[in-house]
Amino acid sequence: MELAPWHWVVLIGLAILLFGSKKLPELGKGLGEGFKGFKEGLKGITDETPKPTETAHAVTPKPEPAAKSAAPKAETAVEEPVGK
């Protein structure tokens, strides 16, 4: 749902009627300070949380020695000349 320009005019007019033209700047200032404090609070929370790269330690496993196979290696057959 989008607000058309005339919706904004009606909302601003109602705000002026409800709060008065002298109170609106004070309310705007208070809202701005509230949002600023909220953003600073969020920034403080994100600064306090540790990043994975800061706390995680990469552990590389040691290479295992080459295991000797139980089966004997296939030997190549050497042909002897026949008739000698």
C-alpha positions in Angstrom: 0.0 0.0 0.0 1.5 3.2 -1.1 0.7 6.6 0.3 -0.2 9.2 -2.3 0.9 12.8 -1.9 -2.5 13.9 -0.6 -2.3 11.2 2.1 0.9 12.9 3.4 -0.8 16.3 3.4 -3.7 14.9 5.5 -1.3 13.2 7.9 0.8 16.4 8.4 -2.4 18.4 8.9 -3.6 16.0 11.6 -0.3 16.2 13.3 -0.4 20.0 13.4 -4.0 19.9 14.8 -3.1 17.3 17.5 0.2 18.6 18.7 0.3 22.2 17.6 2.9 24.0 15.5 5.1 24.8 18.5 5.3 21.2 19.7 6.1 19.5 16.3 9.8 20.7 16.1 10.4 19.4 19.7 8.8 16.0 18.8 10.9 15.8 15.6 14.0 16.5 17.6 13.2 13.9 20.2 12.5 11.3 17.5 15.8 12.1 15.8 17.7 11.8 19.0 15.9 8.5 19.7 16.8 7.1 16.4 20.4 8.3 16.8 20.7 6.6 20.2 19.2 3.4 18.8 21.7 3.3 15.9 24.6 3.9 18.3 23.3 1.1 20.5 23.1 -1.3 17.6 26.6 -0.3 16.6 27.9 -1.0 20.1 26.3 -4.4 20.1 27.8 -5.4 16.7 31.3 -4.1 17.9 31.1 -6.3 21.0 30.3 -9.5 19.2 33.4 -11.4 18.2 34.0 -12.1 14.6 34.6 -15.7 13.5 38.1 -14.8 12.2 39.1 -13.4 15.5 38.2 -16.3 17.7 38.4 -19.4 15.5 41.7 -21.1 15.2 42.4 -23.1 12.1 43.7 -26.5 13.0 45.4 -28.5 10.2 45.7 -32.2 10.8 49.2 -33.7 10.7 49.7 -35.8 7.6 49.7 -39.5 8.5 52.7 -41.6 7.4 52.1 -43.6 4.2 50.6 -46.9 5.2 52.2 -50.0 3.9 49.8 -52.2 2.1 49.3 -55.7 3.3 49.3 -57.1 -0.2 52.8 -57.7 -1.8 53.7 -55.7 -4.8 53.2 -57.5 -8.0 56.5 -58.6 -9.4 57.2 -58.4 -13.1 57.9 -61.7 -14.8 61.2 -61.9 -16.6 61.1 -64.2 -19.6 64.1 -66.3 -20.2 65.1 -67.2 -23.7 64.0 -70.7 -24.6 66.6 -73.0 -26.0 69.7 -71.6 -24.5 
